[in-house]
Amino acid sequence: MYWYMYNHRNQLNIRALELWFIFLITSCGRFVSSDEGKIVGGRIAKRGEFPATLFVEGPGRCGGTLVTLSTFLSAGGCFVIDGKRVEAKSITVIGGVVNIKEKSTDKQESRVKEYKVHEKYKKLVAGASSYTIFDIALATLETPFISTETLKPAVFPAADSAGMKKILDKVNSEKTTCIGTGYGAVNLDREERVFSDDLKVAELTLVPVSDCRVLKIMIGNEICATSLKDNDQTAPGDTGSTFMCGGYILGMAKGRNRYTKDGKEICYLVYTLFGPYMEYFNLGGNEGTQYQLHPSTFLC
C-alpha cells in the first residue's frame, strides 16, 4: 500500500509539473528547448584558454566539460534523441584544440564507453515548445585523455553543492562577468545552418531569477544570462559546453528562454549549474582556486 501511494503521489507531482509548464507556455510566451544552444558572434578562443572544454558529436552536436581524464559532463539531451537513448560508442569526443578540424599534436579524441543521464531527466512538450528538466549527464570515455597544457580536467571552486552555491552568490553580488563557450552554429538560418569548427566565446552578465522564468522545479538548478554585446547570440548546436563566471567553472549551456512581456520579446541564455549535482555525480574531488580555473595568460 505504501509503495502504491508513493507512486501515485509521484505521478500526480509529474502531472502537476506538466500542467505548470503548459500554463507558462500559454501565459508567458514560448520556452525554447536545448536544440537552440550556442554562440552567434563572439570571438574565437585562444589556445589553452579553456582546457576542460570538449567537443561532443554523435547523432547530435554538443559540448562538454572534462571532470577527470576519463569522465565529462554534458547535457542529458545530448544522449537522448527523440526519447531514445543514444548508443554510447556512436559518440565521439574531441579535446585539446580550438579548431576541431586542425591537425595538431594538441588534439585528442576518444569515444564514449558509457554514460549516466540524471534519473529525473524529462522533456516536457507543449505544442511547438519544450522544456527539459534535470538536463545533465556524466559520461565515461573508452580511452582516457592525457593531461597536457591544452587539455586538463575542470577544477571546481568548491567540493560540494553548498560551497558552489556560496561561489554563485558571490558572483551575483559582485556582478561578475561570465563566459559562454561553444562550437555551435554561427548563423540562425534554419535552412542553411553553418556550424563553427572553432571554439567561440561570448561575454555575459547574469540576470535576476525573476526575469529568467525557468520552471519552478528548476530554480536553483538553472540560471540565465544575457550577452554584453548585441551581436552575440545563441544558436543551435552546442548545448553542454562550459559556462564560467569570474574564472570559476559553474555550469554548462542549456539553451534559450524566450517569452513575451508587455508586447516585447525577451530572450535569455539558460545555463545548467553544476553545483546542485555535485553529490549526485560525486564531483567534489577536484576543488581549486579561481586562478587555477582561468589563468590570466594564454598559451601561444
Secondary structure, DSSP 8 states (H G I E B T S, - for coil): -HHHHHHHHHHHHHHHHHHHHHHHHHHHEEE--TTS-EEES-EE--TTSSTTEEEEESSSEEEEEEEETTEEEE-GGGSEETTEE--GGG-EEEES-SBTT---TT-EEEEEEEEEE-TT-EEEEETTEEEEES--EEEEESS-----SS-----BS-SSHHHHHHHHHHHHHTT--EEEEE--BSS--SSS--B-SB-EEEEEEE--HHHH---GGGBTTEEEEEESSTT-EEETT-TT-EEEETTEEEEEEEEEEEEEETTEEEEEEEEEESGGGTTTTT-TT-B--HHHHS-SS---
